[in-house]
Amino acid sequence: TTKMMTGILGLENLPPHAEVFISPNASATEDCFLEIHAGERLTADELITGMLMVSDNGAAVAIAEQLDGNVSAFAKRMNAKAEELGMEHTHFANPNGLPNPDHYSTVRDMAKLARYAMDNQRFREIVAQKDRTIYWAFPKTKHLAVENSNKLLGHYEGMNGIKTGWTKISGGCLAASAKRNGVELIVVLMQTPTPDDRFSDARKILDYGFNQVRMVKGISKERVNCTAWVKDGTQATVKLHPVSDINYPLIDNETPEHYTLSYDVPKVLTAPLKDGEPVGKVTIKYDGEPVGSVEMTADKVQKGFS
């Protein structure tokens, strides 16, 4: 599950078509299910896809080396991101999760990471794939058909990710995500006795969650009445809209009164503005604590004539 962090950092910092060189160090890493060899090259997108789908340890090393030159430097990047995400009980020592006494986390921290990663559209697309063919940039003739290590894909209603894990020390690990009737849930498991237990346990926990959680309508994006002043434009004000409707998940007999909205948008914007240009966000709070946000955008405003 460590590779969720490696994957999202790769997607955020490497151009998808950039070619990643496979070093002798990367190819010599244990459990290289992609069968990568020193001297070969894959695009960042293909390598990240293969790494997340089959949990290739060498691919994680190659991504780390491409970004920061070596595993140690990349681990500092991982820990900085973990701190940014509020992963207070996590420390990364490598990009793949192989045993190291200085490498640890908790289910809550990994749930924070999983939620963040699933907000990235490309990450979401990769981890939802049941099977795929991975293609090499060099040699161009090489390719490999792979199957996602997440056995719940295609076998559990709404399953759309995320990442498996297994070592003798950590036991069976799994971050699993599923979506039904507008409700998306993430479950994280660690230290299941066998590899199969992580999948059967995830089924039970997700079933319980879907029975307890319901989604209710909060406010539609059309009903949000928010404006800003416009400087140097053909009009004095502009309407601002959230990019999507805002709905609230409720558990058992909870009521929507737990939720409030806080708008973080400028009072004055400068023309020209493109239709749909991001200008801020609306923060969703539960009992006063931020739990999510939706981007705010502006209508089109042309620049005025002086």
Summary of the structure (lengths in Angstrom):
residues: 306
radius of gyration: 22.1
end to end distance: 57.0
largest distance: 72.4
contacts: 969
relative contact order: 0.10
helix: 31%
strand: 35%
